[in-house]
Amino acid sequence: MAKFFWEPLSQFIHRALHSPFGFQLITLGIFVFFLTSFRPPYFWGQEEYFGEEYFGEKSILFPISEVGFLDNFAGVRTAGLREVSVEDEQGNLVVKIQPKKRDTAVTYIAKSGDNPYKIAHKFGITPSTLLWANDLTAKETLQVGRKLRIPPLDGVYYTVQQNDTLGDIASTHNIELSKIYAYNKITKDTALSVGKDIFLPDAKKIFIARQPSSGVVESGGAAPEAAIESIGFALHRPTKGVLTQGYHKGHYALDIANKLDTPIYAAAAGKVIKSEDGWNYGYGNHIIIDHGNGIETLYAHLNERKIEVGEEIKTGQLIGLMGNSGRVFGPTGIHLHFELHVRGRKVNPANYF
């Protein structure tokens, strides 16, 4: 065996090490292996879902704790799993893992490096829910040590006013009355106390229109600004992948990375007003969809566009494939650059999911 395998192998390695070309080839191989060990997980095809349920039968990569809850790096019990017995197709009882979600609010103390977006991501709620629950604004600096109220699901807190009824509250916020009953553990016969906070699951905060100081336009003057109203607009997540960069100063968009040619979907219905290939100021191959009322979404760095200017698009329709065109960082830079424009301003798309 040694005569036919080890001796030839030893001679080959000896010649390679004493050959300038062979030595360079081996050195290059070691260097390439070293570099690829730092490539992001999505480059190898491992997918972390953006915008879908984090817990699922195929995504459990950690042990279930004794109490059924997970720390999730947030310092408090944020979400968890539970084992349930169900019947399979043959009628046998099998144990399956299901999500176990909180049903009450918890308190979180802000730490150094925290921001509303990161905290919301830790607890599986939208940044809007976090901001509304704590009377914060997107531009406000989050102070270390501040206590934050974290609802278990998306929605808003509502302070009961004089003469309020649950029916009126549900109708105003366009949600089912049964959801208010279930979360707040109250019935239709429960008397509402003025000043009490109740939680409205899946509701959005209602902004009162700000009236202009005067409706009269003076001679030679400009017309008063229009009232600021809630746009009442919701986005569907345009793709799935790894959220590699969020919305912050200098980067007014979300970057979601995945494999080449991952499908990209329209975040809302509208009309295509731009669909171009090329460099395009770093956007690369990109698409812009107009959703009316001054609202637009932009999808950049595509590998391939599936729609053209003038087409009417439905929510969730396939519009392109993920790529790395434009200003990206080589083959590992495959991602979707997703922007939301409201009346000419770039705003955080995460606040509208």
Secondary structure, 3 states (H helix, E strand, C coil): CHHHHHHHHHHHHHHHHCCHHHHHHHHHHHHHHHHHCCCCHHHHCCCCCCCCCCCCCCCCCCCCCCCCEECCCCCCCCEEEEEEEEECCCCCEEEEEEEEECCCCEEEECCCCCCHHHHHHHHCCCHHHHHHHCCCCCCCCCCCCCEEEECCCCEEEEECCCCCCHHHHHHHCCCCHHHHHHHHCCCCCCCCCCCCEEEEECCCCCCCCCCCCCCCCCCCCCCCCCCCCCCCCCCCCCCCCEEEECCECCECCEEEECCCCCEEECCCCEEEEEEECCCHHHCCEEEEEEEECCEEEEEEEEEEECCCCCCEECCCCEEEEEECCCCCCHHHHCEEEEEEEECCEEECHHHHC
